[in-house]
Amino acid sequence: MQARKLARELSICLAERESWARVFDGHVASACFRFAAVKEKRVSYKIEIIRDQCIGDQQCCNVANKTFEMDADNIAIVCQCPGDTPEDVLEAAKTCPTDAIILKDDAGKQIWPEA
């Protein structure tokens, strides 16, 4: 009976890809999470800012403040520290009213603005 419960928990873990801490009948179900730790492809972007197009709107900074900041000329620049999610970076690029932020994937394909 307990083996069936553990197998059910394993399938739930695989489906939901839950966190690494879970208790099953008072015991940590660590075997469940070894199988559930499927590596998902991490999205990353190469970020380019076309300085001549940036009007200093600062919307990119509002959405992804760990990635973008304004320089002394009130032009957006990319910070050297990581922190924002790829989704936040994409959303920040989409908020730019002049499309001055160009995002490319690891293969060099332009993601935003859509080509």
N, C-alpha and C positions, 0 to 999 in steps of 0.2 A: 504494500500500500504506500509506504513512504517512498519507494523507488518511483512509483507512478507520479506522485506529487512532485518529486525532484525533476522527473522528465518533463512534466507540464511546466514547471518553473523554468526549465532550460529553454523550452520553446518560446515561452513568454519573453525571456531575456533576449533571445536571438531576434525576436520580432521587434522588440522595443529598444534594444541596445541601451539598456539602463546603465546607471553608474556602477562603480566597482564595489560598492558596499550594499549588501542585502543579507538579511537574516532569514533562514528557512528553518522552522521548528527549533529555534534557538542556536542553530549552527550556521556559520557563514557558508553560503553556497558559492565558494570560490571557483569550483569547476565550471559552474554556469557562466561565469564571466570570462574565463579563458576562451571559451568558444564565442562569446558575444563581442569580444574585443576585435571586431573586424575593422581594419584600418580604412577609413573613408578618405577619399582623395581630398587633400587640402587645397582650397582655391587660393591663388595668390595673383596679384596684379602688378604689372609694371605701370607706374603712374608718371604721366608727363603733364606738365602745365604749360600751356601756351601763354606766356607772359603778356604778349600784346593783346590778347583777348580778355584777360582777367580785368574785371571792373571793380574789384574789391568788395563785392557783395557780402562776403563772409559766410554764406550759407554752407559752404563745404566745412568750415570750421565749426559751425553749430551742430552739424550732423556727425562729423568724425573729427573731433577735436584732438585726438591723439595722433592723427595722421596729417592733418593740415593746420597751418597757422599762417598768419599774415606777416610779411616782412616790413621793413621800414618804409617802403614805397606803397604799402597797402595792397600788395600783390600776394596771392596765395603761393605758399611753398610747401613742400613735403617735409614733415618732421623726420628725424632720424630714428625716433623711438617707435617700436611697434605697439599695438594696443587695440586698435579698432578691428572689428570683424570685417571680412571681405564684403559682407552684405552692407555694412555701414559705409564702407568706402565706395561701393557702387551707388548707394543711395546719395551720398555726398556729391558724387560726380553728376548724378542726374539732376540735382538741385541747382547746379551752376547755370545761370541764365544765358551765358554765352557759349556753353560747351567748351570751356577752356581746359577742362580736365579730360585727358585721354587715358583710358584704361586698356591695357593689353594683357592677354594671358601669357603663360610661360612659353608658348609656341610663337608668340608675336602677333597673334590674331587680335585685331581691335574688337574690344567688347563694348566700349562706350566712347563716344556716341556711336550708335549703330551705323555701320558703313553701308 
